[in-house]
Amino acid sequence: MTNQTLSPRTVADSAMTLSTLMQPIHSNSLGNVHGGVLLKLCDECGGIVAARHARRPAVTVTVDSVTFDKPVRIGQLLLIHGRVTWVGRTTVEVELHVETEDLVTGKVEHTNSAYFVYVALNEDRRPTPVPPLKLETEEERRRFQEGEMRQSMRLARRESRESRGLKEAGRKA
Ligand SMILES: CC(C)(COP(=O)(O)OP(=O)(O)OC[C@H]1O[C@@H](n2cnc3c(N)ncnc32)[C@H](O)[C@@H]1OP(=O)(O)O)[C@@H](O)C(=O)NCCC(=O)NCCS
């Protein structure tokens, strides 16, 4: 089955914002929010967006272009905005745009960005086609093209890792 037989879904159909108050339990040794906590929450938000688009369970296959632009402080409200930027046959790329809101001043700042890629699974836990993405704006079309380029680079990296692995296995044999 190809994904062309499934009804297309828009970016807005699955987009969401996950908001969480940053508490002492989220802290690193410097007293800011631990990077691993931010990645876990991004994966949670991205996984929901991907599963909403696919209407299937979705697993993370790779994480791309993560940035930590500003520290996140304890006591701030974390806002993770997730939206589908690109889909392949069984893959969904989700852009995570992370902001903090100071609850006292109301100031909102961008702190992190990332692209998480998910694979939708069927009942046998094998990759299964996802609906095409219905692009509604020029901005969405631009993001989709950029996602396609990122995916080419990800697959090239995977191929080079795999061929390195094969060469190393050959040396050991
Ligand atoms: C995700 C998983 C099911 C894919 O299995 P697989 O045998 O590699 O499947 P395929 O080779 O058929 O690839 C499936 C899709 O993933 C894409 N893919 C695989 N590896 C990728 C990578 N490193 N980067 C980007 N895309 C990748 C393929 O291009 C293909 O996309 P398409 O169908 O849209 O063209 C398997 O790798 C897996 O189970 N990984 C562990 C997932 C996990 O535990 N995540 C953490 C917890 S959620």
Ligand as a Chemical Component Dictionary entry (heavy atoms), coordinates in Angstrom:
data_LIG
# 
_chem_comp.id                   LIG 
_chem_comp.type                 NON-POLYMER 
_chem_comp.pdbx_formal_charge   0 
_chem_comp.three_letter_code    LIG 
# 
loop_
_chem_comp_atom.comp_id 
_chem_comp_atom.atom_id 
_chem_comp_atom.alt_atom_id 
_chem_comp_atom.type_symbol 
_chem_comp_atom.charge 
_chem_comp_atom.model_Cartn_x 
_chem_comp_atom.model_Cartn_y 
_chem_comp_atom.model_Cartn_z 
_chem_comp_atom.pdbx_ordinal 
LIG C1  C1  C 0 11.631 2.764  13.296 1  
LIG C2  C2  C 0 11.832 1.329  12.820 2  
LIG C3  C3  C 0 10.547 0.534  13.006 3  
LIG C4  C4  C 0 12.150 1.419  11.304 4  
LIG O1  O1  O 0 12.422 0.107  10.890 5  
LIG P1  P1  P 0 13.270 -0.163 9.547  6  
LIG O2  O2  O 0 13.386 -1.618 9.366  7  
LIG O3  O3  O 0 14.483 0.698  9.548  8  
LIG O4  O4  O 0 12.265 0.353  8.470  9  
LIG P2  P2  P 0 12.549 0.874  7.015  10 
LIG O5  O5  O 0 13.970 0.701  6.578  11 
LIG O6  O6  O 0 11.440 0.274  6.176  12 
LIG O7  O7  O 0 12.306 2.435  7.164  13 
LIG C5  C5  C 0 11.030 2.953  7.460  14 
LIG C6  C6  C 0 11.079 4.445  7.217  15 
LIG O8  O8  O 0 11.964 5.025  8.155  16 
LIG C7  C7  C 0 12.907 5.847  7.473  17 
LIG N1  N1  N 0 14.147 5.831  8.249  18 
LIG C8  C8  C 0 14.806 4.747  8.718  19 
LIG N2  N2  N 0 15.929 5.151  9.363  20 
LIG C9  C9  C 0 15.961 6.503  9.273  21 
LIG C10 C10 C 0 16.866 7.500  9.724  22 
LIG N3  N3  N 0 17.982 7.215  10.407 23 
LIG N4  N4  N 0 16.579 8.777  9.464  24 
LIG C11 C11 C 0 15.451 9.112  8.788  25 
LIG N5  N5  N 0 14.557 8.224  8.333  26 
LIG C12 C12 C 0 14.819 6.934  8.565  27 
LIG C13 C13 C 0 13.051 5.189  6.104  28 
LIG O9  O9  O 0 13.577 6.094  5.157  29 
LIG C14 C14 C 0 11.603 4.822  5.816  30 
LIG O10 O10 O 0 10.917 5.993  5.415  31 
LIG P3  P3  P 0 9.717  5.999  4.317  32 
LIG O11 O11 O 0 8.895  4.755  4.523  33 
LIG O12 O12 O 0 8.939  7.227  4.651  34 
LIG O13 O13 O 0 10.342 6.042  2.976  35 
LIG C15 C15 C 0 13.010 0.606  13.561 36 
LIG O14 O14 O 0 14.215 1.244  13.209 37 
LIG C16 C16 C 0 12.814 0.668  15.071 38 
LIG O15 O15 O 0 12.012 -0.062 15.631 39 
LIG N6  N6  N 0 13.579 1.554  15.757 40 
LIG C17 C17 C 0 13.435 1.746  17.188 41 
LIG C18 C18 C 0 12.380 2.820  17.481 42 
LIG C19 C19 C 0 12.369 3.187  18.937 43 
LIG O16 O16 O 0 12.434 2.317  19.773 44 
LIG N7  N7  N 0 12.292 4.507  19.238 45 
LIG C20 C20 C 0 12.412 5.000  20.578 46 
LIG C21 C21 C 0 11.170 4.859  21.388 47 
LIG S1  S1  S 0 9.740  5.554  20.656 48 
# 
loop_
_chem_comp_bond.comp_id 
_chem_comp_bond.atom_id_1 
_chem_comp_bond.atom_id_2 
_chem_comp_bond.value_order 
_chem_comp_bond.pdbx_ordinal 
LIG C1  C2  SING 1  
LIG C2  C3  SING 2  
LIG C2  C4  SING 3  
LIG C2  C15 SING 4  
LIG C4  O1  SING 5  
LIG O1  P1  SING 6  
LIG P1  O2  DOUB 7  
LIG P1  O3  SING 8  
LIG P1  O4  SING 9  
LIG O4  P2  SING 10 
LIG P2  O5  DOUB 11 
LIG P2  O6  SING 12 
LIG P2  O7  SING 13 
LIG O7  C5  SING 14 
LIG C5  C6  SING 15 
LIG C6  O8  SING 16 
LIG C6  C14 SING 17 
LIG O8  C7  SING 18 
LIG C7  N1  SING 19 
LIG C7  C13 SING 20 
LIG N1  C8  SING 21 
LIG N1  C12 SING 22 
LIG C8  N2  DOUB 23 
LIG N2  C9  SING 24 
LIG C9  C10 SING 25 
LIG C9  C12 DOUB 26 
LIG C10 N3  SING 27 
LIG C10 N4  DOUB 28 
LIG N4  C11 SING 29 
LIG C11 N5  DOUB 30 
LIG N5  C12 SING 31 
LIG C13 O9  SING 32 
LIG C13 C14 SING 33 
LIG C14 O10 SING 34 
LIG O10 P3  SING 35 
LIG P3  O11 DOUB 36 
LIG P3  O12 SING 37 
LIG P3  O13 SING 38 
LIG C15 O14 SING 39 
LIG C15 C16 SING 40 
LIG C16 O15 DOUB 41 
LIG C16 N6  SING 42 
LIG N6  C17 SING 43 
LIG C17 C18 SING 44 
LIG C18 C19 SING 45 
LIG C19 O16 DOUB 46 
LIG C19 N7  SING 47 
LIG N7  C20 SING 48 
LIG C20 C21 SING 49 
LIG C21 S1  SING 50 
# 
